[in-house]
Amino acid sequence: MRLICMLAAVAGVASSVQTASTVSLPSDWKKRMTFRERMIAGAAARGVAQTTLHPIDVVRTRLQAKGVKMVLKPSVFVKGIAPQFFLAFPAGGLQFAAYEFCKARAAAADLTGGAAEVLCGAAGALAASVIRVPQEVLKQRVQADIYPNALVGFTKLISTEGPAGFYKGYTATISRDVPWNALSFLFFAQSKTLFTKTTGEAPSMKENLVLGALSGMAAAAIMTPVDVVKTRLMTGGASGGIIGTAAAILREEGAATFMKGIVPRIAYLAPMASLTLSFYESFGKALITKRLNADGTLAPP
């Protein structure tokens, strides 16, 4: 019931940006976004995407965690929904604010193209990791039945491991998230450029959804082995850091284990990239359209 209510709320917000995509904006509209608008657009985009796709994320975690069975019950698919929902918004805000800030600085230094996308996508992921890692620790431990809910998990983490417990697996997480975000932004930017050159038109929101999905899918497949290691570290199924965990998996379970959960991972991250990247542009357009209309600086279509 909680998941249904949350999805209804985010779906309503997402549908409200449709009209903004039909308004004619200046080609440099992204450069005109304020820091506040970037934070709001990024927070909304990430929050909508992660909450919508949460059930698939539960499947991925339970397949990758050691000794956890996949039980097909409705209650299982909402495990960890609270930290997923409430922390996705600030994480998304930090990610896109840092990404756009880096893009502006890169442009000022005449750094453009693929190099800028990789650098700025990585910067966004690093900024978001401050919130993303504690979110992942709480969420995945609830998903893997280590804690019954996030509140109990928070209390136990504080009492047994202290604040440092929320950052367990930090290196593994950024080793996965930074390249995934960098590759996703790179693939998305390049695919939009190729689309425009091929068709002579900028991609619509629907076309951006497809391009974003393909970008996220490619990046997800590349980074799956690191995701397996990260999940083992966060859920207590391994110790010894990234190298030690990877060596133990290879020795005890075989190389194929590194691709465990690749199907739900792609099923999660392809639409995640699709929704996040396209909704960010839609929310951003809605926000800047509202502001420019209020200022009287946006000409009617």
HUNORNOR-V110316 format. One record per residue. RES is the residue in three letters. SS is DSSP state (H for helix, E for strand, L for the rest). OMEGA is omega as a letter, one per 30 degrees, with the letter a starting at -180 (none if undefined). NEAR is the number of other C-alpha atoms within 10 Angstrom. Layout:
BEGIN
RES_SS_OMEGA_NEAR ; RES_SS_OMEGA_NEAR
END
This chain:
BEGIN
MET_L_l_9 ; ARG_H_a_10 ; LEU_H_a_18 ; ILE_H_l_10 ; CYS_H_a_10 ; MET_H_l_16 ; LEU_H_l_17 ; ALA_H_a_13 ; ALA_H_a_12 ; VAL_H_l_17 ; ALA_H_l_14 ; GLY_H_l_11 ; VAL_H_a_14 ; ALA_H_a_18 ; SER_H_a_10 ; SER_L_a_12 ; VAL_L_a_18 ; GLN_H_a_16 ; THR_H_a_11 ; ALA_H_a_19 ; SER_H_a_17 ; THR_H_a_12 ; VAL_L_l_15 ; SER_L_l_13 ; LEU_L_l_18 ; PRO_L_a_11 ; SER_L_a_7 ; ASP_L_a_8 ; TRP_H_a_12 ; LYS_H_l_17 ; LYS_H_a_12 ; ARG_H_l_11 ; MET_L_l_18 ; THR_L_l_14 ; PHE_H_l_14 ; ARG_H_l_12 ; GLU_H_l_21 ; ARG_H_l_28 ; MET_H_a_25 ; ILE_H_a_22 ; ALA_H_l_27 ; GLY_H_l_30 ; ALA_H_a_25 ; ALA_H_a_24 ; ALA_H_a_30 ; ARG_H_a_28 ; GLY_H_l_23 ; VAL_H_a_26 ; ALA_H_a_26 ; GLN_H_a_26 ; THR_H_a_24 ; THR_H_a_22 ; LEU_L_a_17 ; HIS_H_a_21 ; PRO_H_l_20 ; ILE_H_l_19 ; ASP_H_l_27 ; VAL_H_l_24 ; VAL_H_a_23 ; ARG_H_a_26 ; THR_H_a_27 ; ARG_H_l_23 ; LEU_H_a_20 ; GLN_H_a_25 ; ALA_L_a_26 ; LYS_L_l_15 ; GLY_L_l_10 ; VAL_L_a_14 ; LYS_L_l_13 ; MET_L_l_14 ; VAL_L_a_11 ; LEU_L_l_9 ; LYS_L_a_8 ; PRO_L_a_10 ; SER_L_a_9 ; VAL_H_a_18 ; PHE_H_l_18 ; VAL_H_l_22 ; LYS_L_l_26 ; GLY_L_a_27 ; ILE_H_a_23 ; ALA_H_l_19 ; PRO_H_l_22 ; GLN_H_a_23 ; PHE_H_a_20 ; PHE_H_a_13 ; LEU_H_l_19 ; ALA_H_a_25 ; PHE_H_l_24 ; PRO_H_l_20 ; ALA_H_l_25 ; GLY_H_l_31 ; GLY_H_l_27 ; LEU_H_a_23 ; GLN_H_a_29 ; PHE_H_l_29 ; ALA_H_l_25 ; ALA_H_l_24 ; TYR_H_a_26 ; GLU_H_l_21 ; PHE_H_l_16 ; CYS_H_l_20 ; LYS_H_l_21 ; ALA_H_l_18 ; ARG_H_l_14 ; ALA_H_l_18 ; ALA_H_l_12 ; ALA_H_l_10 ; ALA_L_a_9 ; ASP_L_l_10 ; LEU_L_a_15 ; THR_L_l_13 ; GLY_L_a_14 ; GLY_H_a_16 ; ALA_H_l_13 ; ALA_H_a_22 ; GLU_H_l_26 ; VAL_H_a_20 ; LEU_H_a_22 ; CYS_H_l_28 ; GLY_H_l_28 ; ALA_H_l_26 ; ALA_H_l_24 ; GLY_H_l_26 ; ALA_H_l_26 ; LEU_H_l_22 ; ALA_H_a_20 ; ALA_H_a_24 ; SER_H_l_22 ; VAL_H_l_16 ; ILE_H_a_20 ; ARG_H_a_26 ; VAL_H_l_23 ; PRO_H_l_22 ; GLN_H_a_23 ; GLU_H_a_26 ; VAL_H_a_26 ; LEU_H_a_27 ; LYS_H_a_26 ; GLN_H_l_27 ; ARG_H_l_24 ; VAL_H_l_26 ; GLN_H_a_28 ; ALA_L_l_27 ; ASP_L_l_16 ; ILE_L_l_14 ; TYR_L_l_19 ; PRO_L_l_14 ; ASN_L_a_19 ; ALA_H_a_23 ; LEU_H_l_14 ; VAL_H_l_12 ; GLY_H_l_18 ; PHE_H_a_18 ; THR_H_a_11 ; LYS_H_l_14 ; LEU_H_l_17 ; ILE_H_a_13 ; SER_H_a_11 ; THR_H_a_9 ; GLU_L_a_11 ; GLY_L_a_13 ; PRO_H_a_13 ; ALA_H_l_11 ; GLY_H_a_19 ; PHE_H_a_22 ; TYR_H_l_20 ; LYS_L_a_21 ; GLY_L_a_25 ; TYR_H_a_22 ; THR_H_l_14 ; ALA_H_a_22 ; THR_H_l_24 ; ILE_H_l_21 ; SER_H_l_17 ; ARG_H_a_22 ; ASP_H_a_25 ; VAL_H_l_23 ; PRO_H_a_20 ; TRP_H_l_28 ; ASN_H_l_28 ; ALA_H_l_24 ; LEU_H_a_25 ; SER_H_l_30 ; PHE_H_l_27 ; LEU_H_a_22 ; PHE_H_a_22 ; PHE_H_a_26 ; ALA_H_a_18 ; GLN_H_l_17 ; SER_H_l_18 ; LYS_H_l_18 ; THR_H_l_16 ; LEU_H_l_13 ; PHE_H_a_17 ; THR_H_l_13 ; LYS_H_a_11 ; THR_H_a_10 ; THR_H_a_9 ; GLY_L_l_10 ; GLU_L_l_11 ; ALA_L_a_15 ; PRO_L_l_17 ; SER_L_l_12 ; MET_H_l_18 ; LYS_H_l_11 ; GLU_H_l_15 ; ASN_H_l_22 ; LEU_H_l_23 ; VAL_H_a_20 ; LEU_H_l_25 ; GLY_H_l_28 ; ALA_H_l_27 ; LEU_H_l_22 ; SER_H_l_27 ; GLY_H_a_28 ; MET_H_a_23 ; ALA_H_a_17 ; ALA_H_a_24 ; ALA_H_a_28 ; ALA_H_a_17 ; ILE_H_a_16 ; MET_H_a_20 ; THR_H_l_21 ; PRO_H_l_20 ; VAL_H_l_19 ; ASP_H_l_26 ; VAL_H_l_26 ; VAL_H_a_30 ; LYS_H_a_29 ; THR_H_l_27 ; ARG_H_a_22 ; LEU_H_a_23 ; MET_H_a_26 ; THR_L_l_26 ; GLY_L_a_15 ; GLY_L_a_15 ; ALA_L_l_20 ; SER_L_l_16 ; GLY_L_l_11 ; GLY_H_a_16 ; ILE_H_a_20 ; ILE_H_a_12 ; GLY_H_l_13 ; THR_H_l_19 ; ALA_H_l_22 ; ALA_H_l_16 ; ALA_H_l_16 ; ILE_H_a_19 ; LEU_H_a_14 ; ARG_H_a_10 ; GLU_H_a_9 ; GLU_L_l_11 ; GLY_L_a_11 ; ALA_H_a_14 ; ALA_H_a_10 ; THR_H_a_17 ; PHE_H_l_20 ; MET_H_l_18 ; LYS_L_l_19 ; GLY_L_a_22 ; ILE_H_a_22 ; VAL_H_l_16 ; PRO_H_l_18 ; ARG_H_l_22 ; ILE_H_l_22 ; ALA_H_l_19 ; TYR_H_a_26 ; LEU_H_l_30 ; ALA_H_l_25 ; PRO_H_l_23 ; MET_H_l_26 ; ALA_H_a_31 ; SER_H_a_26 ; LEU_H_a_26 ; THR_H_a_26 ; LEU_H_a_26 ; SER_H_l_24 ; PHE_H_l_25 ; TYR_H_l_23 ; GLU_H_a_22 ; SER_H_l_22 ; PHE_H_l_26 ; GLY_H_l_27 ; LYS_H_l_26 ; ALA_H_a_20 ; LEU_H_a_20 ; ILE_H_l_21 ; THR_H_l_20 ; LYS_H_a_14 ; ARG_H_a_15 ; LEU_H_l_14 ; ASN_H_l_12 ; ALA_H_l_10 ; ASP_H_a_9 ; GLY_L_a_10 ; THR_L_l_10 ; LEU_L_a_17 ; ALA_L_l_11 ; PRO_L_a_9 ; PRO_L_none_7
END
